[in-house]
């Protein structure tokens, strides 16, 4: 039996920071994804979820300088969770996506355009 930790995301970049670590570049950015539906009364609802992503420059991840606010990206990778304690002594959990592949998409690349309202 094979165990799997895999996530695929397509969304819009919010914040982005690019740093050099040794001879490599690492980009930490956030992605907003939307899920649209109608509530019980038929009113449109958009549920936005934000994901934090870390991408290291490599074979499947190139030109991280293009990962900027407003860019449409597709990311595949794995999810890592970790716990930490705040300065107030409160224990919290956080999730982060470690990218294996990052693709910058042009609006015309997606034949199914996202619908904000159904």
N, C-alpha and C positions, 0 to 999 in steps of 0.2 A: 504494500500500500504506500502511495506517495502522498505526502502532506504538502499543502500548497499555501503560500501567502502571496497573492497577486492582486493588484488593483489597476484598473484602467480609468483614466479621467480625461475628459475633454471640457475645457472651459476657458475663461478669460483670466489673464494674469492681473493680480492686484498690485502687490508690492514685489520688488525684486532687488536683490543685492548680489553683485558679482565680486568675488574676492580671489586672489591668487594665494595658493598654499603650495610652497615649493615650486615645482615646475608645472603644476596643474591649476586649473581654475575650478572653483565651486560656485554654484549659483543657488541661493536660497530664495524661494519665491512662493507666493500664495496663488491659489487658483480658486475662482468662484464657479460653482456648477449650479444650474437651476433645474428644478423639477416643477413642472406646471400641472395643475389639476383644478377641478372645480369643487368647491365645498358643497355641503348638503343643500344650500340655498341656490346653487348654480353660479355663485360668484367665483371669478377666476382668482387663483391663489398661486403665487410663485414662492417656492421654498428654496432659498439659496443656502448652499453649504460651502464653507471655505476649507481648503486643505493646504497645509504647509508642505512644501516639497524641497528636497535637497537633491541637486544634480551635479555630479562630478563630470568634468570634461572627459570624453573617451570615445570609443568606437561608435556607439549608438547615440552619443550626445555630443553634438558639435555646435560651434558658434553660439555659445551661451549669451553673447552680447545682444542677440535678437530677442531674448526673453525679457521683455519690458512691459510696463503697465499697459494694459489694453490689448496685448497680443493674444491671439487664440492659439492654444497649445493642446497637444494630446500627449499624455504622459502614461507610461506603464512602468510599474515597479512593485515594491513591496511596502507593507505598512509596519512601522515599528512603534511600539508604545513604551512609554517610560513614566515613572512616577518621580515626583519631586516635592519638596516641602518649601512653602513660601516663607518669607521673612516673618509672617504672622504665625507661623507654626502649623499652617493648614496644608494637609497632604493633598496633592492634585495629580491628575493623570493628563498626559498629552500624547497625541498621535502625530506621526510624521511619515510622509511618503518618501522613500529613497528610490529615485528614478533609475531605471535601467535603460529607458528610451524616452527621448523628448523630441517631438516634432512640432515645428511652427506651422500652423495652418493658415492659409489665406481664406477669406470668407467664401470664395467660390469652390474651395476644396471639399466642402461638405455638401453633398447633394440634398441632405435633409437639414434645412435650416431650423435652428431652434425656435420653437413657438413660445413666446412669453405668455400668451393667453389663448386658451382653447376656445 
